[in-house]
Amino acid sequence: MSLLRTVWTVMVKELRDLSRDRRTLALSLLLAPLLYPVLILGMSKLSEMRVRTQLEAPLQVPVVGAGHAPTLVAFLSSVNLHAVDPPEDLAAAIQSQQVDVALRISEGFAENWRAGHPALVEIVYDSTRRDADIPSARLRSALEAYSGQVGALRLVARGIDAQVVRPLDIARQDLATAEAKRGVLLSVLLPVLLTLTSFLGGAYLVMDTTAGERERQSLEPLLVTPASRSAIVSGKIAAACVIGLLTLLLTLLAFKVSASLAGGSIGQMLKLGIGAMAQMLLVMLPMLFIGTTLLTLLSASAKSLKEAQSHMTWLMLLPMLPGYALMVYPIKSALWQFAVPFLAQNQMLIKLIRQEPISAQTWAVYLGAGLALSLLLWAATVYRYNQERLAISG
């Protein structure tokens, strides 16, 4: 029997065995793609609610010393920031999230105001509470606007052009493309989701056809056939890659459908074209091979299915590490990064999302490094299968 025919036979056998367990097959292929619409539509709804409740809705601001600055309080009310009486313990109310932001007006406000000196006002909030970001920003923006207006009026009253205090007229030229701006949210969500899906997409089949069969003692009859161990390994890996590729394709389709259903700004930011999806599939192929061969190697070393499943905890963390690292310490793109597993996938996907050109050298380094690591893991798995004790359960 030729090598390719053996690989094909083993792959078909494993896929046929999986197809008999329809519930497991459905969970393997459809669970993640079905969750993404819920995730994205939920994000869209929450974003709309946040705009209505925090950006546009009237905001009640506890003000300490409101009587010292009635004009300021009236101005704040005109921009939907309504002063209310502060609680007895303002610090405790903010820490317990009963109050998002408050304003404290100094006792010497009126005196400094009449003298033309800076009058102290203090924004009180908890910077570690994300729900306080928008209310505190709204209050700060309103106070800055009021300060600018009063300052300009004071200069005009003294016969001085208000433009004198603005020696520089600062303009900004943003060179980010429209595609890059729309892809900001995608560049946060998609790299982690796709890398995780491709890395672990065939995990169940890999563990069941290796550690599971070994535990059920159905692996030994396969190993004593004339077929080479390398062909058996390749067939099992190929079957898992088929499942992983289908899961990845369904995930991308679910993402596209979800973005269409979401609509609004979230839908625009998550929009994906067919061409971009095809390129993303190509980018994810090395990670699919790496994840499948690594899982096969680990499962072949496990004595039971439970032991193989215990590896999932730390394996799920690996695709997330580059994303978290780049959040803490952003780095400029360099050629060496496209040879580092997980980081390479992250950088390639970001380039595709931003619709930046990818050079032939970058593609060569990326695909070469990924396939080389896959071959190394495949060779290690074949070596593990060739060990005689694998055929002895326990």
C-alpha positions as CSV (number, residue, x, y, z in Angstrom):
1,M,0.0,0.0,0.0
2,S,1.5,3.4,-1.0
3,L,2.1,6.0,1.6
4,L,-0.4,8.5,0.2
5,R,-3.1,5.8,0.0
6,T,-2.4,4.8,3.6
7,V,-2.7,8.4,4.7
8,W,-5.9,8.8,2.9
9,T,-7.3,5.6,4.3
10,V,-6.5,6.5,7.9
11,M,-7.9,10.1,7.4
12,V,-11.2,8.8,6.0
13,K,-11.4,6.2,8.8
14,E,-11.0,8.9,11.5
15,L,-13.5,11.2,9.9
16,R,-16.0,8.4,9.5
17,D,-15.6,7.5,13.1
18,L,-16.2,11.1,14.1
19,S,-19.2,11.4,11.9
20,R,-20.9,8.6,13.7
21,D,-20.9,10.8,16.9
22,R,-23.1,13.6,15.4
23,R,-23.4,15.5,18.7
24,T,-19.7,15.7,19.2
25,L,-19.2,16.6,15.5
26,A,-21.8,19.4,15.8
27,L,-20.1,20.8,18.9
28,S,-16.7,20.7,17.3
29,L,-17.7,22.5,14.2
30,L,-20.6,24.8,15.3
31,L,-20.0,25.8,18.9
32,A,-17.5,28.6,18.3
33,P,-19.1,29.9,15.1
34,L,-22.5,30.1,16.8
35,L,-21.0,32.0,19.8
36,Y,-19.5,34.8,17.7
37,P,-22.8,36.2,16.5
38,V,-23.9,36.4,20.1
39,L,-20.7,38.1,21.1
40,I,-20.7,40.6,18.3
41,L,-24.4,41.4,18.4
42,G,-24.0,41.8,22.2
43,M,-21.1,44.2,21.7
44,S,-23.1,46.2,19.3
45,K,-26.1,46.5,21.6
46,L,-23.9,47.4,24.6
47,S,-22.1,50.0,22.5
48,E,-25.4,51.6,21.6
49,M,-26.6,51.5,25.2
50,R,-23.3,53.2,26.3
51,V,-23.8,56.0,23.8
52,R,-27.3,56.6,25.0
53,T,-26.7,56.4,28.7
54,Q,-23.2,58.0,29.1
55,L,-22.4,60.1,26.1
56,E,-25.7,61.7,25.3
57,A,-28.0,61.4,28.4
58,P,-28.1,64.0,31.1
59,L,-25.6,63.4,33.8
60,Q,-26.1,64.2,37.5
61,V,-22.9,65.4,39.1
62,P,-22.6,65.8,42.9
63,V,-21.1,69.2,43.5
64,V,-19.4,70.2,46.7
65,G,-19.5,74.0,47.2
66,A,-22.0,74.7,44.4
67,G,-22.9,78.0,46.1
68,H,-19.3,79.3,45.5
69,A,-19.8,79.3,41.7
70,P,-23.4,79.6,40.6
71,T,-22.4,80.8,37.1
72,L,-20.3,77.7,36.6
73,V,-23.1,75.4,37.9
74,A,-25.5,77.1,35.4
75,F,-23.1,76.5,32.5
76,L,-22.7,72.9,33.4
77,S,-26.5,72.5,33.5
78,S,-26.7,74.0,29.9
79,V,-24.5,71.1,28.7
80,N,-26.6,68.3,30.4
81,L,-24.4,68.1,33.5
82,H,-26.8,68.8,36.3
83,A,-25.5,69.6,39.8
84,V,-27.0,67.6,42.7
85,D,-26.2,67.6,46.4
86,P,-23.2,65.4,47.3
87,P,-23.5,62.4,49.6
88,E,-22.2,62.7,53.2
89,D,-19.2,60.5,52.4
90,L,-18.2,61.3,48.9
91,A,-15.1,59.1,48.8
92,A,-17.0,56.1,50.0
93,A,-19.8,56.7,47.4
94,I,-17.3,56.8,44.6
95,Q,-15.4,53.7,45.8
96,S,-18.7,51.8,46.0
97,Q,-19.7,53.0,42.5
98,Q,-22.8,54.8,43.7
99,V,-21.3,57.9,42.2
100,D,-19.2,58.0,39.0
101,V,-17.7,61.5,39.2
102,A,-18.1,64.5,41.4
103,L,-17.0,68.1,41.4
104,R,-15.4,70.0,44.4
105,I,-15.4,73.8,44.2
106,S,-12.8,75.4,46.5
107,E,-14.0,77.8,49.2
108,G,-11.8,80.6,47.8
109,F,-13.3,80.2,44.3
110,A,-15.3,83.5,44.3
111,E,-12.4,85.5,45.7
112,N,-9.9,84.2,43.2
113,W,-12.5,84.6,40.4
114,R,-13.1,88.3,41.2
115,A,-9.3,88.9,41.4
116,G,-8.8,87.4,38.0
117,H,-6.7,84.5,39.5
118,P,-7.1,80.8,38.6
119,A,-10.0,79.4,40.7
120,L,-9.6,75.9,41.9
121,V,-12.1,73.2,41.0
122,E,-11.4,69.5,41.5
123,I,-12.8,66.5,39.6
124,V,-13.2,63.6,42.0
125,Y,-13.4,60.1,40.5
126,D,-11.8,56.6,40.6
127,S,-9.4,56.3,37.6
128,T,-9.4,52.4,37.9
129,R,-13.2,52.3,37.2
130,R,-13.8,52.1,33.5
131,D,-17.4,53.1,33.8
132,A,-16.2,56.5,35.2
133,D,-14.1,57.3,32.1
134,I,-16.8,58.9,30.0
135,P,-18.5,60.9,32.8
136,S,-15.2,62.3,34.0
137,A,-14.2,63.1,30.4
138,R,-17.5,64.9,29.9
139,L,-17.1,67.0,33.0
140,R,-13.4,67.8,32.2
141,S,-14.3,68.8,28.7
142,A,-17.1,71.1,29.9
143,L,-14.8,72.7,32.5
144,E,-12.1,73.3,29.9
145,A,-14.7,74.9,27.5
146,Y,-16.0,77.2,30.3
147,S,-12.4,78.2,31.3
148,G,-11.6,79.0,27.6
149,Q,-14.8,81.1,27.2
150,V,-14.2,83.1,30.4
151,G,-10.6,83.7,29.6
152,A,-11.4,85.0,26.2
153,L,-14.1,87.3,27.6
154,R,-11.6,88.7,30.2
155,L,-9.1,89.6,27.4
156,V,-11.8,91.2,25.3
157,A,-12.9,93.3,28.3
158,R,-9.4,94.6,28.6
159,G,-9.2,95.4,24.9
160,I,-6.9,92.5,24.1
161,D,-7.5,90.1,21.2
162,A,-8.2,86.7,22.6
163,Q,-6.0,85.2,19.9
164,V,-2.9,86.6,21.6
165,V,-2.9,83.8,24.2
166,R,-2.8,81.2,21.4
167,P,0.6,81.7,19.7
168,L,0.3,78.3,18.0
169,D,-2.5,77.0,15.8
170,I,-2.0,73.2,16.1
171,A,-3.4,71.0,13.3
172,R,-3.2,67.2,13.0
173,Q,-2.8,65.2,9.8
174,D,-3.8,61.6,10.4
175,L,-2.3,59.3,7.8
176,A,-4.2,56.3,8.9
177,T,-6.3,54.9,6.0
178,A,-10.0,54.4,6.3
179,E,-9.4,50.6,6.3
180,A,-6.9,50.9,9.2
181,K,-9.4,53.0,11.2
182,R,-12.2,50.5,10.6
183,G,-9.9,47.6,11.5
184,V,-9.0,48.9,15.0
185,L,-11.6,46.7,16.7
186,L,-10.9,43.8,14.3
187,S,-7.2,43.9,15.1
188,V,-8.1,43.4,18.8
189,L,-10.6,40.6,18.4
190,L,-9.8,38.6,15.3
191,P,-6.1,37.6,15.8
192,V,-6.7,36.0,19.2
193,L,-10.0,34.3,18.0
194,L,-8.6,32.9,14.8
195,T,-5.3,31.9,16.2
196,L,-7.0,30.0,19.1
197,T,-9.5,28.4,16.6
198,S,-6.8,27.2,14.2
199,F,-4.5,26.1,17.0
200,L,-7.1,24.0,18.8
201,G,-9.7,23.5,16.1
202,G,-9.0,19.8,15.7
203,A,-8.2,19.2,19.4
204,Y,-11.0,16.8,20.2
205,L,-10.4,14.6,17.2
206,V,-6.6,14.5,17.9
207,M,-7.0,13.5,21.5
208,D,-9.7,10.9,20.8
209,T,-7.8,9.3,17.9
210,T,-4.6,9.1,19.9
211,A,-5.1,9.1,23.7
212,G,-8.7,8.0,23.5
213,E,-7.9,5.0,21.2
214,R,-5.0,4.1,23.3
215,E,-7.2,4.1,26.4
216,R,-9.9,2.0,24.6
217,Q,-7.1,-0.3,23.3
218,S,-8.2,0.2,19.8
219,L,-4.9,1.8,18.7
220,E,-2.8,-1.4,18.9
221,P,-4.6,-3.2,16.1
222,L,-3.9,-0.2,13.8
223,L,-0.2,-0.1,14.8
224,V,0.4,-3.8,14.0
225,T,-0.8,-3.4,10.4
226,P,1.8,-3.3,7.7
227,A,1.2,0.4,7.3
228,S,4.1,2.6,8.4
229,R,3.8,4.6,11.6
230,S,4.6,7.8,9.7
231,A,1.6,7.2,7.4
232,I,-0.7,6.5,10.4
233,V,0.4,9.7,12.1
234,S,0.0,11.7,8.9
235,G,-3.5,10.3,8.4
236,K,-4.6,11.2,11.9
237,I,-3.1,14.7,11.6
238,A,-4.7,15.2,8.2
239,A,-8.2,14.3,9.6
240,A,-7.8,16.7,12.5
241,C,-6.6,19.4,10.0
242,V,-9.8,18.9,7.9
243,I,-11.9,19.5,11.0
244,G,-9.8,22.5,12.1
245,L,-10.0,24.0,8.6
246,L,-13.8,23.6,8.5
247,T,-14.1,25.2,12.0
248,L,-11.9,28.1,10.9
249,L,-13.9,28.6,7.7
250,L,-17.2,28.5,9.6
251,T,-15.7,31.0,12.2
252,L,-14.8,33.5,9.4
253,L,-18.3,33.1,7.8
254,A,-19.9,33.6,11.2
255,F,-17.8,36.7,11.8
256,K,-18.9,38.1,8.4
257,V,-22.6,37.4,9.0
258,S,-22.4,38.8,12.5
259,A,-20.9,42.0,11.2
260,S,-23.7,42.3,8.6
261,L,-26.4,41.8,11.3
262,A,-24.8,44.1,13.8
263,G,-24.9,47.2,11.6
264,G,-23.9,50.6,12.8
265,S,-20.4,51.5,13.7
266,I,-19.6,48.1,15.1
267,G,-20.7,46.4,11.9
268,Q,-18.5,48.7,9.9
269,M,-15.5,48.1,12.1
270,L,-16.0,44.3,11.9
271,K,-16.6,44.2,8.1
272,L,-14.6,41.5,6.2
273,G,-14.3,41.0,2.5
274,I,-14.1,37.6,0.7
275,G,-10.5,38.3,-0.4
276,A,-9.4,39.1,3.1
277,M,-11.1,36.0,4.4
278,A,-9.2,33.8,1.8
279,Q,-5.9,35.4,2.8
280,M,-6.7,34.8,6.5
281,L,-7.3,31.2,5.8
282,L,-3.9,31.0,4.2
283,V,-2.3,32.8,7.1
284,M,-3.8,30.4,9.6
285,L,-2.7,27.2,7.8
286,P,0.8,27.0,9.4
287,M,-0.8,27.5,12.8
288,L,-3.4,24.8,12.1
289,F,-0.5,22.4,11.2
290,I,1.5,23.5,14.3
291,G,-1.4,23.1,16.7
292,T,-2.5,19.7,15.3
293,T,1.0,18.2,15.3
294,L,1.7,19.5,18.8
295,L,-1.5,18.1,20.1
296,T,-0.9,14.8,18.5
297,L,2.6,14.6,20.1
298,L,1.2,15.5,23.5
299,S,-1.7,13.0,23.2
300,A,0.7,10.3,22.0
301,S,2.6,10.8,25.2
302,A,-0.5,10.7,27.4
303,K,-1.6,7.4,29.0
304,S,-5.3,8.4,29.1
305,L,-7.7,10.8,27.5
306,K,-8.0,12.8,30.8
307,E,-4.2,13.3,30.8
308,A,-4.3,14.5,27.2
309,Q,-7.2,16.9,28.1
310,S,-5.2,18.3,31.0
311,H,-2.8,20.0,28.5
312,M,-5.7,22.2,27.1
313,T,-5.4,24.7,30.0
314,W,-1.9,25.9,29.1
315,L,-2.3,25.3,25.4
316,M,-5.2,27.8,25.3
317,L,-3.0,30.5,26.9
318,L,-0.3,30.3,24.2
319,P,-2.3,32.1,21.4
320,M,-3.3,34.8,23.8
321,L,0.3,35.7,24.9
322,P,1.3,37.9,21.9
323,G,-1.9,39.9,22.1
324,Y,-1.5,40.6,25.8
325,A,2.2,41.4,25.3
326,L,1.6,43.8,22.5
327,M,-1.1,45.6,24.6
328,V,1.5,46.2,27.4
329,Y,4.5,46.8,25.1
330,P,3.7,47.7,21.5
331,I,6.5,47.0,19.1
332,K,7.2,48.0,15.5
333,S,6.8,45.4,12.9
334,A,10.1,43.6,12.0
335,L,11.0,40.7,9.8
336,W,12.1,38.4,12.6
337,Q,8.6,38.6,14.2
338,F,7.1,36.6,11.3
339,A,9.2,33.6,12.3
340,V,7.9,33.5,15.9
341,P,4.9,31.3,16.4
342,F,1.7,33.1,17.6
343,L,3.4,36.5,17.3
344,A,3.8,35.9,13.5
345,Q,0.1,35.1,13.1
346,N,-0.9,38.2,15.1
347,Q,1.3,40.5,13.0
348,M,0.1,38.9,9.7
349,L,-3.5,39.3,10.6
350,I,-3.1,42.9,11.6
351,K,-1.5,43.6,8.3
352,L,-4.4,42.0,6.5
353,I,-7.0,43.8,8.6
354,R,-5.3,47.2,7.9
355,Q,-5.0,46.2,4.2
356,E,-1.2,46.8,4.2
357,P,0.9,45.3,1.5
358,I,2.8,42.1,2.5
359,S,6.1,41.6,0.8
360,A,7.2,38.2,-0.8
361,Q,10.0,38.1,1.7
362,T,7.6,38.4,4.6
363,W,5.4,35.6,3.2
364,A,8.5,33.4,2.6
365,V,9.7,33.9,6.2
366,Y,6.3,33.3,7.7
367,L,5.3,30.2,5.7
368,G,8.8,28.8,5.9
369,A,9.1,29.1,9.7
370,G,5.6,27.8,10.2
371,L,6.0,24.7,8.0
372,A,9.4,24.0,9.4
373,L,8.1,23.9,12.9
374,S,5.2,21.7,11.8
375,L,7.6,19.2,10.2
376,L,9.8,19.2,13.3
377,L,6.7,18.4,15.5
378,W,5.6,15.8,12.9
379,A,9.0,14.1,13.1
380,A,8.8,14.1,16.9
381,T,5.3,12.6,16.8
382,V,6.4,9.8,14.3
383,Y,9.4,9.1,16.6
384,R,7.0,8.8,19.5
385,Y,4.7,6.4,17.6
386,N,7.7,4.3,16.6
387,Q,8.5,3.7,20.3
388,E,7.3,0.1,21.1
389,R,5.8,1.0,24.4
390,L,3.1,3.0,22.7
391,A,1.5,-0.2,21.6
392,I,1.3,-1.4,25.1
393,S,-1.6,0.3,26.9
394,G,-0.7,1.9,30.3
